[in-house]
Amino acid sequence: MKVKAAVLHDVKTPFEITELDLDGPGAGEVLIRYVAAGLCHSDLHLTEGDLTPRFPVVGGHEGAGIIEEVGPGVTKVQVGDHVGLLVHPQLRRLPLLREPGTRACATWARRSWWGSFPDGSFRFHSGGTDYGQDVHARHVRPSTRRSRSTRW
């Protein structure tokens, strides 16, 4: 499907609203239509070069929306559920990650700034180029493997 997304092509450049192709949901994934989203201070680190992702990257990582489609094997959520997306998953596997507060493991951080899914694939594309996913677009396709459903 065609989506509009906030894309960053390099450091010291502004985010640009760009039309991209978004793959449909695969196994364990959902398609979410954002109804509220925004770029935050973390995204400024990308524009300033404090954090260097793989470019181009779709910016943003927090928002709220409605699930429009579910992929094979998705059981925690269903079409029509209202969901919120956070900056990163709270996996709580390592002792440090079980403490209160927001933390991410090194594996998650490397994967997040690279913009790919764990298998190395990308969901956003245009003209033969894969776009990393940090992610704010009108629609997104996250994994539900480590998610919790919240119905409003």
Secondary structure as GFF3:
##gff-version 3
##sequence-region A 1 152
A	DSSP	beta_strand	2	8	.	.	.	ID=ss1
A	DSSP	beta_strand	16	22	.	.	.	ID=ss2
A	DSSP	beta_strand	30	37	.	.	.	ID=ss3
A	DSSP	alpha_helix	41	48	.	.	.	ID=ss4
A	DSSP	beta_strand	57	58	.	.	.	ID=ss5
A	DSSP	beta_strand	63	70	.	.	.	ID=ss6
A	DSSP	beta_strand	82	85	.	.	.	ID=ss7
A	DSSP	alpha_helix	95	98	.	.	.	ID=ss8
A	DSSP	alpha_helix	106	114	.	.	.	ID=ss9
A	DSSP	beta_strand	124	126	.	.	.	ID=ss10
A	DSSP	beta_strand	129	133	.	.	.	ID=ss11
A	DSSP	beta_strand	139	140	.	.	.	ID=ss12
###
